[in-house]
Amino acid sequence: MTSLAIIVLPALFNGSEEERIRLKSSVPEPPQVAVERLTVQDVALKIEQRARDSEARLPREVVDEANYLNRSDFIVDKNNLPVNWSIRLGSFKDKQNALRLRETLRAKNYRSYILYAKNNSGDLFRVFVGPSSSKAALAEIADKIEGTLNLKGQIVRYRIEDNKEMLSG
């Protein structure tokens, strides 16, 4: 029985010589790819050019110094960006103090973040809760924070462009 299997099985699974030739001839040749020689300077120049092109396509920011404090909620500014608000709760020279306050606020389920700023007296780490497009909702949150944590906050305009100075985490 084994000798019969040795003779018959290869014939069943091997296929004919014509079939092997047909399959082999249907495989295309690999494409020829032209490789361009580039130096590090060439790559750096291309990156700089793309950065300039990208920056040129960005919309120009309109300086918007309007006072939105006395306006209703859910409005947009001159750049068509939503006017949002945050509660500033503290400014610290020591980053660890800001991180501790942020963690305390987060433990009480407040969305909080830290913005880094430099001024004449050095580095500052400002702690905020928010943002929200509703000043009324933030005023309620500020009252709750003052009642539970004894921190008096100030409602200030949130600008998304300040996010580049945000400490993540």
DSSP file (Angstrom, degrees, kcal/mol; ACC not computed):
  #  RESIDUE AA STRUCTURE BP1 BP2  ACC     N-H-->O    O-->H-N    N-H-->O    O-->H-N    TCO  KAPPA ALPHA  PHI   PSI    X-CA   Y-CA   Z-CA
    1    1 A M     >        0   0    0      0, 0.0     4,-2.0     0, 0.0     5,-0.1   0.000 360.0 360.0 360.0 -41.6    0.0    0.0    0.0
    2    2 A T  H  >  +     0   0    0      1,-0.2     4,-2.1     2,-0.2     5,-0.2   0.899 360.0  51.4 -64.2 -41.0    2.9    2.4    0.9
    3    3 A S  H  > S+     0   0    0      1,-0.2     4,-1.3     2,-0.2    -1,-0.2   0.862 108.3  52.1 -66.5 -33.3    4.6    1.7   -2.4
    4    4 A L  H  > S+     0   0    0      2,-0.2     4,-2.7     1,-0.2     5,-0.3   0.901 109.7  49.3 -66.1 -41.1    1.4    2.5   -4.3
    5    5 A A  H  X S+     0   0    0     -4,-2.0     4,-1.9     1,-0.2    -2,-0.2   0.865 107.3  55.4 -65.5 -36.0    1.1    5.8   -2.4
    6    6 A I  H  < S+     0   0    0     -4,-2.1    -1,-0.2     1,-0.2    -2,-0.2   0.835 115.3  38.7 -65.8 -31.6    4.7    6.6   -3.3
    7    7 A I  H  X S+     0   0    0     -4,-1.3     4,-0.6    -3,-0.2    -2,-0.2   0.886 122.8  37.9 -84.7 -42.5    4.0    6.2   -7.0
    8    8 A V  H  X S+     0   0    0     -4,-2.7     4,-1.7     2,-0.1     3,-0.3   0.902 107.0  59.8 -83.4 -43.2    0.5    7.7   -7.2
    9    9 A L  H  X S+     0   0    0     -4,-1.9     4,-2.3    -5,-0.3     5,-0.3   0.891 102.8  50.6 -60.9 -44.8    0.6   10.7   -4.8
   10   10 A P  H  > S+     0   0    0      0, 0.0     4,-1.8     0, 0.0    -1,-0.2   0.886 110.2  51.7 -60.7 -34.4    3.5   12.6   -6.6
   11   11 A A  H  X S+     0   0    0     -4,-0.6     4,-0.7    -3,-0.3    -2,-0.2   0.871 111.0  48.1 -68.0 -35.4    1.7   12.3   -9.9
   12   12 A L  H  < S+     0   0    0     -4,-1.7    -1,-0.2     1,-0.2    -3,-0.1   0.910 122.6  31.3 -70.5 -42.7   -1.5   13.7   -8.3
   13   13 A F  H  < S+     0   0    0     -4,-2.3    -2,-0.2     1,-0.2    -1,-0.2   0.592 108.8  67.2 -94.3 -11.9    0.1   16.7   -6.6
   14   14 A N  H  < S-     0   0    0     -4,-1.8    -1,-0.2    -5,-0.3    -3,-0.1   0.839  83.2-155.1 -81.3 -33.7    2.9   17.4   -9.0
   15   15 A G     <  -     0   0    0     -4,-0.7     2,-0.1    -5,-0.2    -1,-0.1  -0.047  31.9 -57.4  75.8 172.6    1.0   18.5  -12.1
   16   16 A S     >  -     0   0    0      1,-0.1     4,-1.8     4,-0.0     5,-0.1  -0.416  41.1-116.1 -86.8 163.7    2.2   18.3  -15.6
   17   17 A E  H  > S+     0   0    0      1,-0.2     4,-2.1     2,-0.2     5,-0.2   0.873 116.9  55.5 -63.8 -37.9    5.3   19.9  -17.0
   18   18 A E  H  > S+     0   0    0      1,-0.2     4,-2.4     2,-0.2    -1,-0.2   0.896 105.9  51.3 -62.5 -40.4    3.2   22.1  -19.3
   19   19 A E  H  > S+     0   0    0      1,-0.2     4,-2.3     2,-0.2    -1,-0.2   0.910 109.1  50.2 -64.6 -42.5    1.3   23.4  -16.3
   20   20 A R  H  X S+     0   0    0     -4,-1.8     4,-2.2     1,-0.2    -1,-0.2   0.899 111.6  48.3 -62.4 -40.9    4.6   24.3  -14.5
   21   21 A I  H  X S+     0   0    0     -4,-2.1     4,-2.3     2,-0.2    -2,-0.2   0.907 110.7  51.2 -66.3 -42.0    5.9   26.2  -17.6
   22   22 A R  H  X S+     0   0    0     -4,-2.4     4,-0.9     1,-0.2    -2,-0.2   0.924 112.7  45.4 -62.5 -44.8    2.6   28.1  -18.0
   23   23 A L  H >< S+     0   0    0     -4,-2.3     3,-0.5     1,-0.2     4,-0.4   0.895 113.0  50.3 -66.0 -39.8    2.6   29.2  -14.3
   24   24 A K  H >< S+     0   0    0     -4,-2.2     3,-0.9     1,-0.2    -1,-0.2   0.877 108.9  51.6 -66.5 -37.3    6.3   30.2  -14.5
   25   25 A S  H 3< S+     0   0    0     -4,-2.3    -1,-0.2     1,-0.2    -2,-0.2   0.663 101.3  62.3 -76.7 -14.4    5.8   32.2  -17.6
   26   26 A S  T << S+     0   0    0     -4,-0.9    -1,-0.2    -3,-0.5    -2,-0.2   0.543  78.1  99.4 -87.8  -5.9    2.9   34.2  -16.1
   27   27 A V  S <  S-     0   0    0     -3,-0.9     2,-0.0    -4,-0.4    -3,-0.0  -0.704  75.5-131.4 -80.4 122.2    5.1   35.7  -13.3
   28   28 A P        -     0   0    0      0, 0.0    -2,-0.1     0, 0.0    -1,-0.0  -0.305  20.9-102.1 -74.0 158.7    6.0   39.3  -14.4
   29   29 A E        -     0   0    0      1,-0.1     0, 0.0    -2,-0.0     0, 0.0  -0.462  47.0 -96.1 -71.3 149.1    9.6   40.6  -14.3
   30   30 A P        -     0   0    0      0, 0.0    -1,-0.1     0, 0.0     2,-0.0  -0.387  46.7-102.9 -67.2 147.0   10.3   42.9  -11.4
   31   31 A P        -     0   0    0      0, 0.0     2,-0.6     0, 0.0     0, 0.0  -0.326  27.8-120.1 -70.0 152.1   10.0   46.6  -12.2
   32   32 A Q        -     0   0    0     -2,-0.0     2,-0.5     2,-0.0     0, 0.0  -0.835  28.4-161.0 -92.8 124.0   13.1   48.7  -12.7
   33   33 A V        -     0   0    0     -2,-0.6     2,-0.6     2,-0.0     0, 0.0  -0.921  11.6-139.6-111.9 125.6   13.3   51.6  -10.2
   34   34 A A        -     0   0    0     -2,-0.5     2,-0.5     1,-0.0    -2,-0.0  -0.733  18.3-153.0 -83.3 123.1   15.5   54.6  -10.9
   35   35 A V        -     0   0    0     -2,-0.6     2,-0.4     2,-0.0    -2,-0.0  -0.862   4.8-145.9-101.9 125.6   17.2   55.6   -7.7
   36   36 A E        -     0   0    0     -2,-0.5     2,-0.5     1,-0.0    -2,-0.0  -0.745  16.1-125.3 -91.7 134.7   18.2   59.3   -7.4
   37   37 A R        -     0   0    0     -2,-0.4     2,-0.4     0, 0.0    -1,-0.0  -0.675  34.5-177.7 -79.5 125.7   21.4   60.1   -5.5
   38   38 A L        -     0   0    0     -2,-0.5     2,-0.2     4,-0.0     3,-0.0  -0.959  15.5-149.5-126.2 143.9   20.7   62.6   -2.7
   39   39 A T     >  -     0   0    0     -2,-0.4     4,-2.0     1,-0.1     5,-0.2  -0.601  34.5-106.5 -99.8 169.6   23.0   64.3   -0.2
   40   40 A V  H  > S+     0   0    0      1,-0.2     4,-2.4    -2,-0.2     5,-0.2   0.874 122.8  54.3 -62.4 -37.2   22.0   65.3    3.3
   41   41 A Q  H  > S+     0   0    0      2,-0.2     4,-2.6     1,-0.2    -1,-0.2   0.899 105.4  52.9 -64.0 -41.0   22.1   69.0    2.1
   42   42 A D  H  > S+     0   0    0      1,-0.2     4,-2.2     2,-0.2    -2,-0.2   0.922 111.3  46.1 -60.0 -44.2   19.6   68.1   -0.7
   43   43 A V  H  X S+     0   0    0     -4,-2.0     4,-2.4     2,-0.2    -2,-0.2   0.917 111.8  51.1 -65.0 -43.5   17.2   66.5    1.8
   44   44 A A  H  X S+     0   0    0     -4,-2.4     4,-2.4     1,-0.2    -2,-0.2   0.904 110.3  49.6 -61.6 -41.9   17.6   69.5    4.2
   45   45 A L  H  X S+     0   0    0     -4,-2.6     4,-2.5     2,-0.2    -1,-0.2   0.907 110.6  49.9 -64.1 -41.7   16.8   71.9    1.3
   46   46 A K  H  X S+     0   0    0     -4,-2.2     4,-2.4     2,-0.2    -2,-0.2   0.901 111.0  49.4 -63.7 -40.0   13.7   70.0    0.3
   47   47 A I  H  X S+     0   0    0     -4,-2.4     4,-2.2     2,-0.2    -2,-0.2   0.927 111.8  48.3 -64.4 -44.8   12.5   69.9    3.9
   48   48 A E  H  X S+     0   0    0     -4,-2.4     4,-2.3     2,-0.2    -2,-0.2   0.907 111.8  50.2 -62.1 -41.9   13.0   73.7    4.2
   49   49 A Q  H  X S+     0   0    0     -4,-2.5     4,-2.6     1,-0.2    -2,-0.2   0.916 110.8  48.6 -64.0 -43.1   11.2   74.3    0.9
   50   50 A R  H  X S+     0   0    0     -4,-2.4     4,-2.6     2,-0.2    -1,-0.2   0.886 110.3  52.0 -64.5 -37.5    8.2   72.2    1.9
   51   51 A A  H  X S+     0   0    0     -4,-2.2     4,-2.5     2,-0.2    -2,-0.2   0.921 111.3  46.7 -64.2 -43.4    8.0   74.0    5.3
   52   52 A R  H  X S+     0   0    0     -4,-2.3     4,-2.1     2,-0.2    -2,-0.2   0.916 113.5  48.8 -64.0 -42.8    8.0   77.4    3.5
   53   53 A D  H  X S+     0   0    0     -4,-2.6     4,-1.1     2,-0.2    -2,-0.2   0.908 112.5  48.3 -62.6 -41.9    5.3   76.1    1.1
   54   54 A S  H >X S+     0   0    0     -4,-2.6     4,-0.6     1,-0.2     3,-0.5   0.918 111.6  49.0 -64.8 -44.1    3.2   74.8    3.9
   55   55 A E  H >< S+     0   0    0     -4,-2.5     3,-0.8     1,-0.2    -1,-0.2   0.862 106.3  57.2 -64.8 -35.0    3.5   78.0    5.9
   56   56 A A  H 3< S+     0   0    0     -4,-2.1    -1,-0.2     1,-0.2    -2,-0.2   0.793 104.7  52.6 -66.1 -26.9    2.5   80.0    2.8
   57   57 A R  H << S+     0   0    0     -4,-1.1    -1,-0.2    -3,-0.5    -2,-0.2   0.615  86.8 103.2 -85.0 -11.6   -0.7   78.1    2.6
   58   58 A L  S << S-     0   0    0     -3,-0.8     2,-0.1    -4,-0.6     3,-0.0  -0.424  81.8-108.0 -69.6 143.8   -1.7   78.7    6.2
   59   59 A P        -     0   0    0      0, 0.0     2,-0.3     0, 0.0    -1,-0.1  -0.460  36.5-110.5 -69.0 145.7   -4.4   81.3    6.7
   60   60 A R        -     0   0    0     -2,-0.1     2,-0.3     1,-0.1    -3,-0.0  -0.594  30.5-120.0 -79.0 135.1   -3.1   84.5    8.2
   61   61 A E        -     0   0    0     -2,-0.3     2,-0.5     1,-0.0    -1,-0.1  -0.576  18.5-139.2 -77.1 133.8   -4.3   85.2   11.8
   62   62 A V        -     0   0    0     -2,-0.3     2,-0.5     2,-0.0    17,-0.1  -0.819  23.5-118.8 -90.6 126.9   -6.3   88.3   12.3
   63   63 A V        -     0   0    0     -2,-0.5     2,-0.6    15,-0.1    -1,-0.0  -0.538  33.3-168.4 -68.8 120.9   -5.2   90.1   15.5
   64   64 A D        +     0   0    0     -2,-0.5    -1,-0.1     1,-0.1    15,-0.0  -0.881  23.7 160.2-119.4  98.7   -8.4   90.1   17.6
   65   65 A E        +     0   0    0     -2,-0.6    -1,-0.1     2,-0.1    -2,-0.1   0.178  30.3 137.3-101.3  15.6   -8.2   92.3   20.6
   66   66 A A        -     0   0    0      1,-0.1     2,-0.8     2,-0.1    -2,-0.1  -0.278  58.4-120.9 -63.9 148.6  -12.0   92.6   21.1
   67   67 A N        +     0   0    0      1,-0.1     3,-0.3     3,-0.0    -1,-0.1  -0.830  33.2 173.9 -94.1 110.6  -13.3   92.3   24.6
   68   68 A Y    >   +     0   0    0     -2,-0.8     3,-1.5     1,-0.2    -1,-0.1   0.348  49.6 103.5 -97.4   5.1  -15.7   89.4   24.7
   69   69 A L  T 3  S+     0   0    0      1,-0.3    -1,-0.2    66,-0.0    66,-0.0   0.839  85.4  40.5 -59.5 -35.6  -16.3   89.4   28.4
   70   70 A N  T 3  S+     0   0    0     -3,-0.3    -1,-0.3     2,-0.0     2,-0.2   0.240  97.5  98.6-100.7  14.1  -19.7   91.1   28.2
   71   71 A R  S <  S-     0   0    0     -3,-1.5     4,-0.1     1,-0.1    -3,-0.0  -0.553  79.3 -94.1 -97.2 165.7  -21.0   89.1   25.2
   72   72 A S        -     0   0    0     -2,-0.2     3,-0.1     1,-0.1    -1,-0.1  -0.174  48.1 -89.8 -72.2 170.3  -23.2   86.0   25.2
   73   73 A D  S    S+     0   0    0      1,-0.2    61,-0.2    61,-0.0    -1,-0.1  -0.255  98.6  38.3 -74.5 165.8  -21.9   82.5   25.1
   74   74 A F  S    S+     0   0    0     59,-1.2     2,-0.3     9,-0.3    -1,-0.2   0.950  79.3 139.8  60.1  58.9  -21.2   80.4   22.0
   75   75 A I        -     0   0    0      8,-0.4     8,-2.9    58,-0.2     2,-0.3  -0.821  43.5-132.0-123.1 165.9  -19.7   83.1   19.7
   76   76 A V  B     -A   82   0A   0     -2,-0.3     2,-0.1     6,-0.3     0, 0.0  -0.881  17.5-132.8-117.6 153.2  -16.8   83.1   17.3
   77   77 A D    >   -     0   0    0      4,-2.7     3,-1.9    -2,-0.3    -1,-0.1  -0.146  44.0 -77.9 -91.4-169.4  -14.0   85.7   17.0
   78   78 A K  T 3  S+     0   0    0      1,-0.3   -15,-0.1     2,-0.1    -1,-0.0   0.687 131.9  54.4 -66.0 -18.5  -12.6   87.4   13.9
   79   79 A N  T 3  S-     0   0    0      2,-0.2    -1,-0.3   -17,-0.1   -16,-0.0   0.262 118.1-111.8 -95.2  10.9  -10.6   84.3   13.0
   80   80 A N  S <  S+     0   0    0     -3,-1.9    -2,-0.1     1,-0.3    -4,-0.0   0.785  75.0 136.6  60.2  29.7  -13.8   82.1   13.1
   81   81 A L        -     0   0    0      1,-0.0    -4,-2.7     3,-0.0    -1,-0.3  -0.839  62.9-102.1-101.3 143.6  -12.5   80.4   16.2
   82   82 A P  B     -A   76   0A   0      0, 0.0     2,-0.8     0, 0.0    -6,-0.3  -0.376  29.7-123.8 -65.2 141.7  -14.9   79.7   19.1
   83   83 A V        +     0   0    0     -8,-2.9    -8,-0.4    50,-0.1    -9,-0.3  -0.791  42.2 176.1 -86.3 113.9  -14.5   82.1   22.0
   84   84 A N  E     -B  158   0B   0     -2,-0.8    74,-2.7    74,-0.8     2,-0.3  -0.753  16.8-145.6-119.6 165.9  -13.9   79.9   25.0
   85   85 A W  E     -BC 157 132B   0     47,-3.1    47,-2.3    72,-0.3     2,-0.3  -0.919  10.0-172.6-132.6 153.3  -13.1   80.5   28.6
   86   86 A S  E     -B  156   0B   0     70,-2.7    70,-3.0    -2,-0.3     2,-0.6  -0.926  27.5-117.2-137.3 163.5  -11.1   78.9   31.4
   87   87 A I  E     -BC 155 129B   0     42,-3.1    42,-1.8    -2,-0.3     2,-0.6  -0.924  22.3-149.3-103.9 118.5  -10.7   79.5   35.1
   88   88 A R  E     +BC 154 128B   0     66,-3.2    66,-2.1    -2,-0.6    40,-0.2  -0.791  22.3 171.7 -87.5 121.3   -7.1   80.5   36.1
   89   89 A L  E     -     0   0B   0     38,-2.8     2,-0.3    -2,-0.6    39,-0.2   0.616  55.2 -10.9-107.6 -16.6   -6.5   79.1   39.6
   90   90 A G  E     - C   0 127B   0     37,-1.1    37,-2.8    61,-0.1     2,-0.4  -0.937  43.5-143.5-177.9 153.7   -2.9   79.8   40.2
   91   91 A S  E     - C   0 126B   0     -2,-0.3     2,-0.4    35,-0.2    35,-0.2  -0.999  27.4-173.9-127.8 128.7    0.5   80.8   38.9
   92   92 A F  E     - C   0 125B   0     33,-2.1    33,-2.7    -2,-0.4    -2,-0.0  -0.942  31.8-157.3-128.3 142.8    3.6   79.0   40.3
   93   93 A K  S    S+     0   0    0     -2,-0.4     2,-0.6    31,-0.2    -1,-0.1   0.777  88.6  69.9 -80.0 -30.0    7.3   79.5   39.9
   94   94 A D  S >> S-     0   0    0      1,-0.2     4,-1.4    31,-0.1     3,-0.6  -0.801  72.8-154.2 -93.7 119.2    7.8   75.8   41.0
   95   95 A K  H 3> S+     0   0    0     -2,-0.6     4,-2.5     1,-0.2     5,-0.2   0.857  93.3  60.3 -59.2 -37.5    6.5   73.3   38.4
   96   96 A Q  H 3> S+     0   0    0      1,-0.2     4,-2.4     2,-0.2    -1,-0.2   0.857 101.4  53.4 -62.5 -35.9    5.9   70.7   41.1
   97   97 A N  H <> S+     0   0    0     -3,-0.6     4,-2.2     2,-0.2    -1,-0.2   0.917 109.9  47.8 -64.1 -42.3    3.4   73.0   42.8
   98   98 A A  H  X S+     0   0    0     -4,-1.4     4,-2.5     1,-0.2    -2,-0.2   0.910 111.5  50.3 -64.0 -41.9    1.5   73.4   39.6
   99   99 A L  H  X S+     0   0    0     -4,-2.5     4,-2.4     1,-0.2    -2,-0.2   0.894 109.4  51.4 -64.3 -38.8    1.5   69.7   39.0
  100  100 A R  H  X S+     0   0    0     -4,-2.4     4,-2.3     2,-0.2    -1,-0.2   0.917 111.0  47.4 -64.0 -42.9    0.2   69.0   42.5
  101  101 A L  H  X S+     0   0    0     -4,-2.2     4,-2.5     2,-0.2    -2,-0.2   0.918 111.3  51.4 -64.9 -41.9   -2.7   71.5   42.1
  102  102 A R  H  X S+     0   0    0     -4,-2.5     4,-2.6     1,-0.2    -2,-0.2   0.926 110.9  48.1 -60.5 -43.7   -3.5   70.0   38.7
  103  103 A E  H  X S+     0   0    0     -4,-2.4     4,-2.2     2,-0.2    -1,-0.2   0.886 110.2  51.9 -64.8 -38.4   -3.6   66.5   40.3
  104  104 A T  H  X S+     0   0    0     -4,-2.3     4,-1.0     2,-0.2    -1,-0.2   0.925 112.0  46.8 -61.8 -44.0   -5.8   67.7   43.1
  105  105 A L  H ><>S+     0   0    0     -4,-2.5     5,-2.3     1,-0.2     3,-0.5   0.908 112.2  49.5 -65.1 -42.0   -8.2   69.2   40.6
  106  106 A R  H ><5S+     0   0    0     -4,-2.6     3,-1.8     1,-0.2    -1,-0.2   0.855 104.4  58.5 -67.0 -33.6   -8.3   66.1   38.5
  107  107 A A  H 3<5S+     0   0    0     -4,-2.2    -1,-0.2     1,-0.3    -2,-0.2   0.804 106.3  49.5 -64.2 -27.2   -8.9   64.0   41.6
  108  108 A K  T <<5S-     0   0    0     -4,-1.0    -1,-0.3    -3,-0.5    -2,-0.2   0.247 125.6-106.7 -92.9  11.3  -12.1   66.1   42.1
  109  109 A N  T < 5S+     0   0    0     -3,-1.8     2,-0.5     1,-0.2    -3,-0.2   0.790  71.4 143.1  68.9  32.7  -13.0   65.4   38.4
  110  110 A Y      < -     0   0    0     -5,-2.3     2,-0.8    -8,-0.1    -1,-0.2  -0.877  55.9-122.6 -99.0 134.6  -12.2   68.9   37.1
  111  111 A R        +     0   0    0     -2,-0.5    19,-2.3    20,-0.0     2,-0.3  -0.659  47.9 171.6 -73.5 112.2  -10.6   69.1   33.6
  112  112 A S  E     +D  129   0B   0     -2,-0.8     2,-0.3    17,-0.2    17,-0.2  -0.897  16.0 175.8-128.6 155.1   -7.4   71.0   34.3
  113  113 A Y  E     -D  128   0B   0     15,-2.1    15,-3.0    -2,-0.3     2,-0.4  -0.956  22.1-127.9-150.7 166.1   -4.3   71.9   32.5
  114  114 A I  E     -DE 127 167B   0     53,-0.6    53,-2.5    -2,-0.3     2,-0.4  -0.970  13.5-161.3-122.8 133.2   -1.0   73.8   32.9
  115  115 A L  E     -DE 126 166B   0     11,-2.5    11,-3.0    -2,-0.4     2,-0.4  -0.949  14.5-139.5-112.2 136.7    0.4   76.5   30.6
  116  116 A Y  E     +D  125   0B   0     49,-2.5     2,-0.3    -2,-0.4     9,-0.2  -0.763  27.4 173.5 -92.4 136.8    4.0   77.5   30.8
  117  117 A A  E     -D  124   0B   0      7,-2.7     7,-3.3    -2,-0.4     2,-0.4  -0.985  22.5-145.0-142.0 152.4    4.8   81.2   30.5
  118  118 A K  E     +D  123   0B   0     -2,-0.3     2,-0.2     5,-0.2     5,-0.2  -0.953  26.3 162.9-114.8 137.3    7.9   83.3   30.8
  119  119 A N  E >   -D  122   0B   0      3,-2.5     3,-1.8    -2,-0.4    -2,-0.0  -0.782  56.1 -76.8-137.9-172.2    7.9   86.8   32.2
  120  120 A N  T 3  S+     0   0    0      1,-0.3     3,-0.1    -2,-0.2    -2,-0.0   0.798 128.7  49.3 -60.0 -29.6   10.3   89.4   33.6
  121  121 A S  T 3  S-     0   0    0      1,-0.3     2,-0.3     0, 0.0    -1,-0.3   0.421 120.2 -99.3 -93.8   4.1   10.6   87.5   36.9
  122  122 A G  E <   - D   0 119B   0     -3,-1.8    -3,-2.5     2,-0.0    -1,-0.3  -0.839  68.1  -4.6 123.6-157.2   11.2   84.1   35.3
  123  123 A D  E     - D   0 118B   0     -2,-0.3     2,-0.4    -5,-0.2    -5,-0.2  -0.510  55.0-167.8 -80.0 143.6    9.2   81.0   34.5
  124  124 A L  E     - D   0 117B   0     -7,-3.3    -7,-2.7    -2,-0.2     2,-0.5  -0.988  13.3-157.9-130.7 143.4    5.6   80.6   35.5
  125  125 A F  E     -CD  92 116B   0    -33,-2.7   -33,-2.1    -2,-0.4     2,-0.4  -0.958  17.5-161.9-119.8 109.2    3.4   77.6   35.4
  126  126 A R  E     -CD  91 115B   0    -11,-3.0   -11,-2.5    -2,-0.5     2,-0.5  -0.778   5.2-148.2 -99.3 134.0   -0.3   78.6   35.3
  127  127 A V  E     +CD  90 114B   0    -37,-2.8   -38,-2.8    -2,-0.4   -37,-1.1  -0.864  21.0 178.0-105.3 130.9   -3.0   76.1   36.3
  128  128 A F  E     -CD  88 113B   0    -15,-3.0   -15,-2.1    -2,-0.5     2,-0.4  -0.892  23.4-147.7-128.7 156.7   -6.4   76.3   34.6
  129  129 A V  E     -CD  87 112B   0    -42,-1.8   -42,-3.1    -2,-0.3   -17,-0.2  -0.988  58.2 -12.6-119.0 136.7   -9.8   74.5   34.6
  130  130 A G  E     -     0   0B   0    -19,-2.3   -44,-0.2    -2,-0.4     2,-0.1  -0.949  35.5-135.6 134.0-154.8  -11.7   74.3   31.4
  131  131 A P  E     +     0   0B   0      0, 0.0     2,-0.3     0, 0.0   -45,-0.2   0.612  43.1 156.0 -84.4 168.3  -12.1   75.3   28.7
  132  132 A S  E     -C   85   0B   0    -47,-2.3   -47,-3.1    -3,-0.1    26,-0.2  -0.986  43.7-139.9-149.9 148.7  -15.8   75.9   28.1
  133  133 A S  S    S+     0   0    0     -2,-0.3   -59,-1.2   -49,-0.2     2,-0.7   0.519  88.4  79.0 -85.7  -4.4  -17.8   78.2   25.8
  134  134 A S     >  -     0   0    0    -61,-0.2     4,-1.7     1,-0.2     5,-0.1  -0.904  55.9-172.7-109.5 112.6  -20.2   79.0   28.6
  135  135 A K  H  > S+     0   0    0     -2,-0.7     4,-2.5     2,-0.2    -1,-0.2   0.852  89.1  57.9 -67.3 -33.5  -19.0   81.6   31.1
  136  136 A A  H  > S+     0   0    0      2,-0.2     4,-1.8     1,-0.2    -1,-0.2   0.923 106.1  47.7 -63.6 -43.8  -22.0   80.8   33.2
  137  137 A A  H  > S+     0   0    0      1,-0.2     4,-2.0     2,-0.2    -1,-0.2   0.902 112.8  49.4 -63.4 -40.1  -21.1   77.2   33.5
  138  138 A L  H  X S+     0   0    0     -4,-1.7     4,-3.0     1,-0.2    -2,-0.2   0.866 105.9  56.4 -67.0 -35.7  -17.5   78.1   34.4
  139  139 A A  H  X S+     0   0    0     -4,-2.5     4,-2.0     2,-0.2    -1,-0.2   0.902 108.0  48.5 -62.5 -39.5  -18.8   80.6   37.1
  140  140 A E  H  X S+     0   0    0     -4,-1.8     4,-2.1     2,-0.2    -2,-0.2   0.916 112.3  48.3 -64.4 -43.0  -20.7   77.7   38.7
  141  141 A I  H  X S+     0   0    0     -4,-2.0     4,-2.7     1,-0.2    -2,-0.2   0.908 109.5  53.0 -63.6 -41.3  -17.5   75.5   38.6
  142  142 A A  H  X S+     0   0    0     -4,-3.0     4,-2.4     1,-0.2    -1,-0.2   0.896 108.4  50.3 -61.2 -40.5  -15.4   78.4   40.0
  143  143 A D  H  X S+     0   0    0     -4,-2.0     4,-2.1     2,-0.2    -1,-0.2   0.903 111.0  49.0 -63.9 -40.7  -17.9   78.7   42.9
  144  144 A K  H  X S+     0   0    0     -4,-2.1     4,-2.6     2,-0.2     5,-0.3   0.917 111.7  48.7 -64.8 -43.0  -17.7   74.9   43.6
  145  145 A I  H  X>S+     0   0    0     -4,-2.7     4,-2.8     1,-0.2     6,-0.8   0.905 111.1  50.3 -63.7 -40.5  -13.9   75.0   43.5
  146  146 A E  H  X5S+     0   0    0     -4,-2.4     4,-0.9     4,-0.2    -1,-0.2   0.894 113.6  46.4 -64.5 -38.0  -13.8   78.0   45.9
  147  147 A G  H  <5S+     0   0    0     -4,-2.1    -2,-0.2    -5,-0.2    -1,-0.2   0.887 123.4  31.1 -71.2 -39.3  -16.2   76.1   48.3
  148  148 A T  H  <5S+     0   0    0     -4,-2.6    -2,-0.2    -5,-0.1    -3,-0.2   0.863 135.2  22.8 -90.2 -37.6  -14.4   72.8   48.2
  149  149 A L  H  <5S-     0   0    0     -4,-2.8    -3,-0.2    -5,-0.3    -2,-0.1   0.454  94.5-125.2-110.5  -2.7  -10.7   73.7   47.7
  150  150 A N     << +     0   0    0     -4,-0.9     2,-0.5    -5,-0.6    -4,-0.2   0.886  64.0 137.8  58.1  40.9  -10.7   77.3   49.0
  151  151 A L        -     0   0    0     -6,-0.8     2,-0.6    -9,-0.1    -1,-0.2  -0.978  45.0-150.1-118.9 123.5   -9.3   78.6   45.7
  152  152 A K        -     0   0    0     -2,-0.5     2,-0.2   -63,-0.1    -9,-0.1  -0.836  21.7-165.4 -94.3 120.2  -10.6   81.7   44.1
  153  153 A G        -     0   0    0     -2,-0.6     2,-0.4   -11,-0.2   -64,-0.2  -0.580  14.7-136.4-103.3 166.0  -10.2   81.6   40.4
  154  154 A Q  E     -B   88   0B   0    -66,-2.1   -66,-3.2    -2,-0.2     2,-0.5  -0.986  19.4-128.4-122.2 129.0  -10.5   84.2   37.6
  155  155 A I  E     +B   87   0B   0     -2,-0.4     2,-0.3   -68,-0.2   -68,-0.2  -0.663  38.6 172.6 -79.1 123.7  -12.4   83.5   34.4
  156  156 A V  E     -B   86   0B   0    -70,-3.0   -70,-2.7    -2,-0.5     2,-0.2  -0.873  38.8 -88.1-129.7 160.6  -10.1   84.3   31.4
  157  157 A R  E     -B   85   0B   0     -2,-0.3     2,-0.5   -72,-0.2   -72,-0.3  -0.499  37.5-140.2 -70.0 132.9  -10.3   83.9   27.7
  158  158 A Y  E     -B   84   0B   0    -74,-2.7   -74,-0.8    -2,-0.2     2,-0.5  -0.841  15.7-166.1 -93.8 127.7   -9.0   80.5   26.5
  159  159 A R    >   -     0   0    0     -2,-0.5     3,-2.1     1,-0.1     4,-0.2  -0.970  16.1-150.8-118.1 120.6   -6.9   80.7   23.2
  160  160 A I  G >  S+     0   0    0     -2,-0.5     3,-1.9     1,-0.3     4,-0.2   0.790  94.9  67.9 -60.4 -27.9   -6.3   77.5   21.5
  161  161 A E  G >  S+     0   0    0      1,-0.3     3,-0.8     2,-0.1    -1,-0.3   0.689  88.4  66.8 -68.0 -15.6   -3.0   78.9   20.1
  162  162 A D  G X  S+     0   0    0     -3,-2.1     3,-2.2     1,-0.2    -1,-0.3   0.598  75.0  90.8 -76.3 -10.2   -1.7   78.9   23.6
  163  163 A N  G X   +     0   0    0     -3,-1.9     3,-2.3     1,-0.3    -1,-0.2   0.743  67.8  74.7 -59.2 -23.3   -1.7   75.1   23.6
  164  164 A K  G <  S+     0   0    0     -3,-0.8    -1,-0.3     1,-0.3    -2,-0.1   0.753  98.5  47.4 -62.7 -20.2    1.8   75.0   22.3
  165  165 A E  G <  S+     0   0    0     -3,-2.2   -49,-2.5    -4,-0.1    -1,-0.3   0.240  87.6 122.3-101.2  12.1    2.9   75.9   25.8
  166  166 A M  E <   -E  115   0B   0     -3,-2.3     2,-0.6   -51,-0.2   -51,-0.2  -0.545  60.1-134.9 -80.5 138.6    0.7   73.3   27.5
  167  167 A L  E     -E  114   0B   0    -53,-2.5   -53,-0.6    -2,-0.3    -2,-0.1  -0.820  27.5-141.4 -88.3 122.8    2.3   70.7   29.8
  168  168 A S              0   0    0     -2,-0.6    -1,-0.0     1,-0.2   -55,-0.0  -0.252 360.0 360.0 -80.7 170.4    0.8   67.4   28.9
  169  169 A G              0   0    0     -2,-0.0    -1,-0.2   -56,-0.0   -56,-0.0   0.387 360.0 360.0 123.6 360.0   -0.2   64.6   31.2
